[in-house]
């Protein structure tokens, strides 16, 4: 009789352990504030917003182009770019972009590729523009790097050299 009780106790213990093994990971997992997976939706949302911003800029709608940016965005253009320097805030960026765009008779700033790295989005951009009073087209391929916080661009740095942009953003392999 005692061996029967021992067997019943062992079976109960095994059932209990199976239940604990299945339920423990579910019951003890707390949601995390930020994980690599949690950052992905923010970067995806930011990438969609950036595509819209480039499209708005190309159609001359500077208000719509700056709308996705954080109100306190820091925007840095290389010194060798016309109007190069650092601009603070959405309104300052809007003025800079409007000045840049108004010097074109026609042109576009087309994003060719979006690369995410940590909390940054690197955008390879092909700029093709003709200045007012000129028949000559100018083309340049550059990179814009956006730092994303809570799904919004809070910083942008432009680079004339795409490889420099990738290094600055911490991209190990742009061709995964």
Secondary structure in CASP SS format (residue, H / E / C, confidence):
PFRMAT SS
TARGET T0000
AUTHOR 0000-0000-0000
METHOD secondary structure of the structure
MODEL  1
X C 1.00
X H 1.00
X H 1.00
X H 1.00
X H 1.00
X H 1.00
X H 1.00
X H 1.00
X H 1.00
X H 1.00
X H 1.00
X H 1.00
X H 1.00
X H 1.00
X H 1.00
X H 1.00
X H 1.00
X H 1.00
X H 1.00
X H 1.00
X H 1.00
X H 1.00
X H 1.00
X H 1.00
X H 1.00
X H 1.00
X H 1.00
X C 1.00
X C 1.00
X C 1.00
X C 1.00
X C 1.00
X C 1.00
X C 1.00
X C 1.00
X H 1.00
X H 1.00
X H 1.00
X H 1.00
X H 1.00
X H 1.00
X H 1.00
X H 1.00
X H 1.00
X H 1.00
X H 1.00
X H 1.00
X H 1.00
X H 1.00
X H 1.00
X H 1.00
X H 1.00
X H 1.00
X H 1.00
X H 1.00
X H 1.00
X H 1.00
X H 1.00
X C 1.00
X C 1.00
X C 1.00
X H 1.00
X H 1.00
X H 1.00
X H 1.00
X H 1.00
X H 1.00
X C 1.00
X C 1.00
X C 1.00
X C 1.00
X C 1.00
X C 1.00
X E 1.00
X E 1.00
X E 1.00
X E 1.00
X C 1.00
X C 1.00
X C 1.00
X C 1.00
X C 1.00
X C 1.00
X C 1.00
X E 1.00
X E 1.00
X E 1.00
X E 1.00
X C 1.00
X H 1.00
X H 1.00
X H 1.00
X H 1.00
X H 1.00
X H 1.00
X H 1.00
X H 1.00
X H 1.00
X H 1.00
X H 1.00
X H 1.00
X H 1.00
X C 1.00
X E 1.00
X E 1.00
X E 1.00
X E 1.00
X E 1.00
X E 1.00
X E 1.00
X E 1.00
X E 1.00
X E 1.00
X E 1.00
X E 1.00
X E 1.00
X E 1.00
X C 1.00
X C 1.00
X E 1.00
X E 1.00
X E 1.00
X E 1.00
X E 1.00
X E 1.00
X E 1.00
X E 1.00
X E 1.00
X E 1.00
X E 1.00
X E 1.00
X C 1.00
X C 1.00
X C 1.00
X C 1.00
X C 1.00
X E 1.00
X E 1.00
X E 1.00
X E 1.00
X E 1.00
X E 1.00
X E 1.00
X E 1.00
X E 1.00
X E 1.00
X E 1.00
X E 1.00
X E 1.00
X C 1.00
X C 1.00
X E 1.00
X E 1.00
X E 1.00
X E 1.00
X E 1.00
X E 1.00
X E 1.00
X E 1.00
X C 1.00
X C 1.00
X H 1.00
X H 1.00
X H 1.00
X H 1.00
X H 1.00
X H 1.00
X H 1.00
X H 1.00
X C 1.00
X C 1.00
X C 1.00
X C 1.00
X C 1.00
X C 1.00
X C 1.00
END
